[in-house]
Amino acid sequence: MESFIHGPVLVGGDRALFSETFGRLARLYTRTRANQAVQLACVRLGRRHFSTFRRPAVSVGDWIYAVTWRDRLYAADATRARRLRRLKVAAPDGAVLQAPREITAGPAHVFITGNGELAAARDGRVL
């Protein structure tokens, strides 16, 4: 595969996530029984979002997450969506994570940090 700046990130046992920083594109692949790679999802930032990924995109379950240089968090359900949508980084109790900058995938959650604060997300929602 050409034009992907970041190498693939292994997700689960049979999946790999490729993300392209300047193209604002993330692709999720899985392995079939015939040992072939099949694309599960191809999501990108919309045309009106004038930013790029700060770090490689991450994936937990069927969700893909990315943080942009404009300090915004985006998410997409890999089984349905074609575009990453902006995810508000506010917890149900009203706490807000200011300027998300780093993102890390855990076993069941995505952890987002910024300005000394930490948030967790799962299934497209900030917990």
C-alpha positions, 0 to 999 in steps of 0.5 A: 500500500502506498501513501500511508505515513504511519505503519499498520496498527494491529487491532485485535487478532485479525485486524490491522488499521492503516492511517494516512496523516495528510490525507486524513484517511483511516482504513481498517482491514481484517483477515479472511479464512482464505488468508486474504486482507479484506477492507472493513472500513475506509473513513476520512475527515470531511472536506470542511474539516481543515486539519490532519491527524496529530497521531495515527488513528486507533481502533477499539472494537468496531470504532475508529478514533483520531485526534487532529492538529486542531485538538479535536477528537473524531470517531466513526463506527467502522461497520456503518460510517464513511466519515469521522464525526466530531466527538464532544469530549464531555463526560455525562457529569459535565466535565470537559477535556480541554484540547485533546492531544494524545490518544491510546487504545486500551483493550476495551476503551480509548484513552484521550489526554490533554492539558493534564486531564484524561478521558476514556471513550467507548462505542463513540461516547466519552465516559 
